Amino acid sequence: MPPAELVVPALITIFSFVTLWIWMGMRADRQKKEWVGPKRAALDAVEQRLTRLEVAVDDMAAALNQVAEGQQFVTKLLAERTPDRVALPVAPGGDA
């Protein structure tokens, strides 16, 4: 059996390392929880902002669709229109 002068310091060293290891694990876990809390709140804010942006893009797409339908309608009206008279170019300088 080893002398007591070696056993006691070895046990103190082992106990110190185990205590330090447990303390570091608890500290890391606490820091992780503190870090996740604000991050979750920031993610919620970003999610809400993206939802508002999605709604705005959908509204703009609907408005753009209405404009396109209006342009198609006007184009159709202009294509079906029969002109009452055809405008001929007038010669410059008088009646011909």
C-alpha positions in Angstrom: 0.0 0.0 0.0 1.4 3.4 -0.9 2.3 5.8 1.9 -0.2 8.2 3.3 1.8 11.1 2.0 0.9 10.1 -1.5 -2.7 9.0 -1.0 -4.0 12.1 0.6 -2.7 14.5 -2.1 -3.9 12.2 -4.8 -7.4 12.0 -3.4 -7.5 15.8 -2.9 -6.4 16.3 -6.5 -9.0 13.8 -7.9 -11.8 15.4 -5.7 -10.7 18.9 -7.0 -10.8 17.9 -10.6 -14.2 16.2 -10.3 -15.6 19.2 -8.5 -14.2 21.5 -11.1 -15.6 19.4 -13.9 -19.1 19.4 -12.4 -18.9 23.1 -11.8 -17.9 23.8 -15.4 -20.7 21.6 -16.7 -23.3 23.4 -14.6 -21.9 26.8 -15.6 -22.0 25.8 -19.3 -25.6 24.6 -19.0 -26.6 27.8 -17.3 -25.0 29.9 -20.0 -26.6 27.8 -22.7 -30.0 28.4 -21.1 -29.4 32.2 -20.8 -28.3 32.3 -24.4 -31.3 30.4 -25.8 -33.8 32.7 -24.0 -33.0 35.9 -25.8 -32.4 34.0 -29.0 -35.9 32.6 -28.9 -37.4 36.0 -28.4 -35.4 37.4 -31.3 -36.5 34.5 -33.5 -40.2 35.1 -32.6 -39.8 38.8 -33.6 -38.2 37.8 -36.9 -40.9 35.2 -37.5 -43.6 37.9 -36.9 -41.8 40.3 -39.2 -41.6 37.7 -42.0 -45.3 36.9 -41.6 -46.1 40.6 -42.1 -43.8 40.7 -45.1 -45.5 37.6 -46.6 -48.9 39.2 -46.2 -47.7 42.4 -47.8 -46.2 40.5 -50.8 -49.5 38.6 -51.2 -51.4 41.9 -51.2 -49.1 43.4 -53.8 -49.4 40.3 -56.0 -53.2 40.6 -55.9 -53.0 44.3 -56.8 -50.6 43.5 -59.7 -53.0 40.8 -60.9 -55.8 43.4 -60.9 -53.7 45.8 -62.9 -52.8 43.1 -65.4 -56.5 42.1 -65.8 -57.4 45.8 -66.4 -54.7 46.1 -69.1 -56.0 43.0 -70.8 -59.5 44.4 -70.7 -58.4 47.7 -72.2 -56.4 45.9 -74.9 -59.4 43.8 -75.8 -61.6 46.9 -76.0 -59.1 48.7 -78.2 -58.7 45.6 -80.5 -62.4 45.2 -80.9 -63.1 48.9 -81.5 -64.1 49.8 -85.1 -62.8 53.2 -86.0 -65.6 55.6 -87.3 -63.1 57.2 -89.6 -59.5 56.6 -90.4 -57.3 59.6 -89.8 -55.3 60.2 -92.9 -52.1 62.2 -92.8 -52.6 65.8 -94.0 -50.1 67.1 -96.5 -48.2 70.0 -95.2 -48.8 73.3 -96.9 -52.5 73.2 -97.7 -55.4 71.3 -99.2 -54.6 68.7 -101.7 
